[in-house]
Amino acid sequence: MKNRNCTILIPARMGSSRLPNKPLKEIAGKPLLKWVIELAQNINFEASLKVLTEDKLIKDFVDSLGVQCFLTDKSHKNGTARILEILESIDSDFIINLQGDEPLVNPIDLSNLYEMIKSGDSDIASICHEVDNLVAEDPSNVKVVFDMNQYALYFSRSKIPYGAKTFYSHKGIYAFKRDTLQKIRFLKSSSLANFEDLEQLQWLENNISIKMLITKNKSIGVDTQDDLIKAENALLSNNIKALICDIDGTLTNGLVWYGENGEELKSFNVKDGLAIKKLLSKGFKVGFISGRDSAPLRIRAKELGVEFVRFNQADKKKGCLELLSEMKLGVRNVAYIGDDESDIPCCSLIPFSFAVNDCHKDLKKISRFHLKEKGGEGVINGFIENLNLLSTNPKI
C-alpha cells in the first residue's frame, strides 16, 4: 500500500487504565493490534500504513510484521497529539486516524471515509452509527447530532438530542486534510472540549467542519475486558463459513423408535430443515456428525443436501478434523452444535461452539454459547439468531 495521497495512522498505547497492555492482548487467536493492522491492509484503495506508539514492546511487535512504527512521546493524551508529533514525516494530502482498539471496522467504511474527505466538502470526516436508548445512556458512548447535510453540530457524553428515539454513536475514526491538522496544532483551547473531555468539540468551536459518515456496521471498540469478549465473539462470528452439527439429541430430541420390522425411526424438526437449507443457500457449508449410523440419518442428510457427513463416528474430534479438511476450513471458520459428553472434544476444538438447552452439564461448561432451544426444537434457527446478534456484519 504505497501512495503519497493518503496515509493510515494507527495510534496504539499500552497504558490503558481499564485494560492494561491492550494492543497486545490476544483476541480470537491473534493480538488485538494485529487485527487492526490487517483490516487496514485489506482496504480497497491505496494508502501508506504506519503505527504510532509510546511503547518499545509495541514497536518491536509492529516491526516484526514489516509495518513502519514511530515511537512518540509518552505524555500525549490522545491519538491526534501523536499524529501531530510525526506530521512532518508524513507527506500525504489526507490522513486517516484508525484507532488501535477498533478491530471490527468495516474496510468499506474506511474507503467511504476517504472518498468523503477527498471530495473537499469538509475539513474532517468521521463515522457514526445508530444506537438504541439503552446504549445512548452510557456516558462512555459518545453521541453526535448533525444537520441535514450530515455536518456535526455537537458531540456529547450525555444522551442527545433530548426526547429523541434514535441516537447516533460516534466512532473515534477520522479522515483529515493535512492542512486541517496543521490548523489543529495552533487552535485556541475550548471550554466545551474540557467539560466533555472530547477533543472534537475544540475543532467545532474553532469553525472546523466535521462531516459524518453514517454506517450500519456497529463495530466494537475495545476498552474493557467485557469489550474484549464481545469483540472476540464478533470476530469469530464474522468469520464463520460453516456449521458442523451433532444429530441425536441436537437435531432430534434424542428418542429412538422402532418399527414393526425392527427398523429405527427418528423425529426431525421441519424448522431445522428449512434453516439448514437457508444456510446452504447463503453459501454456508453444513456438516453432520454422529456416533450412530442409521437409515433415517442418511435419508435426512441427503434430503437436505448436506454433503459433509460422518456417521458411526466414535471419535468425534477426529471426525470434525476430517470434515474441516474436506470443507477446506480452519477451526475458527466453523461453528459446532452438540448436546452430550461425546461433543466435548469438538467444542474444545472449535472456539465458536454451542450447546442445546438440555445439554449435558459438562458440555455446558465447555461450550462458548448456550442455545435457548432444546434438542429437536429448532436449534438451527437458534444458531442463526445468535450468529446474527453476535456479528457486526450479519449475513443470514
Beta strands, then each sheet from edge to edge (+ up, - down):
strand 1: 6-12
strand 2: 26-27
strand 3: 30-31
strand 4: 48-53
strand 5: 68-71
strand 6: 94-97
strand 7: 124-131
strand 8: 143-146
strand 9: 152-156
strand 10: 167-177
strand 11: 210-214
strand 12: 242-246
strand 13: 257-258
strand 14: 264-265
strand 15: 285-289
strand 16: 308-310
strand 17: 334-338
strand 18: 352-355
strand 19: 369-370
sheet 1: 5+ 4+ 1+ 6+ 10- 7+ 11+
sheet 2: 2+ 3-
sheet 3: 8+ 9-
sheet 4: 16+ 15+ 12+ 17+ 18+ 19+
sheet 5: 13+ 14-
end
